[in-house]
Amino acid sequence: MPASAAPRRTGRTPARPFAGVIDVILVQDPVPFPFAGSVSRAYAEAGWTWVYRDLCPDLISAEGVANGNFLAKDLEVVLPDILTRMKDALAAAAGDQEKDRRLRAALGSTEARDALPAIMMALRSRALLAKAQAFGKAVNAIGEDGALGVALQSMPLKDPALASLLFHAALGHIANPTRLITTIIKLSGNATEVAVIRMGFSPVVDAILAHAQNQIHILQPMGAFADIDLVCRSLERFHRLVRSLTGYIEFARGSRWAMVLSAITKQVSDRIEPRLRDVVADLNQAMRRGREGSDRLDNDRILAAINGVYLLATIRECRDSLALNALFEQAWSQIGQALEVHLQRNLDLIRQHPADAVIGARLDAGIKMAEVRFNPEYAETLKRARAAAERRS
């Protein structure tokens, strides 16, 4: 069964599987490439439903879970029993094909069943996950590379499964992943993929790739009402994560890491490309005066145009991590030309109709976009030109 079948089968899906205890290692679909340090939220939700509905109904109130009243402190009380039952159920399924089939059916997919060991390890290591997050925050304040190297080597590198969970938990709080990679390269004595693997730092690279992949779901709602600030922050984060790898590590041709980088770069680019193609059209429709009847401001078009210019500016900063160079250069040039034409037209119109609120609002939006596309100085020049036009009128 497909991965999407897991939450659909369980009906009412709880918002926070396992009372939020393992949220830090959960990733959102789409998850085309699994990593040892993270678990798809869909699989965690399927596992949690199986636990409280089928495995431990005497320990966990299904009604309390549905109402959001079953909290982390409540889970803590019964967690030892839960882990014991999960372990026994997995052991029984491993030795009996029929029980394994029933377990997969209860969870909704083979992939959800395969995620159970990672979920159990995360539950056992919940205290370490909290420390890993603190480690991630502390990394931002470590100024010396030597001290950062010592901190990295304090992680359980000889236990790759646990290290993967901890690095994934930590990375969400690390502002500059490039520092991690440059320090790892120094410790490895070489920038090659083989050297990094030999020193036991594979979990770090896996965590960076998993977090980069986890930006994809944010880029899906790209309509006029998308949260453009969230989209731009996600793109910037994706860029920092990807550049920390491609800018420093020498990946072997055809390796899994190289393949994953190529694939997620394409997926992110494919999600942005349609929006990029609409930017110039949105600007033209937003800034053009109505030709028939009374002039009317189209707030939706204005919002789409402003969002598009902000997105373009972000792509300009992140284009080294995207496969959009030709399309971006075309859109960037065309938006600049179109914006200058519309600004001049609206300045001429405001001279003729200084009290027209629609023209004034359209011109304000154009000046805001000019500040993003060109620079603040140019926007200030336009504001002065508008003020002068209104005074002369």
Summary of the structure (lengths in Angstrom):
residues: 393
radius of gyration: 26.2
end to end distance: 70.0
largest distance: 88.6
contacts: 1252
relative contact order: 0.07
helix: 73%
strand: 2%
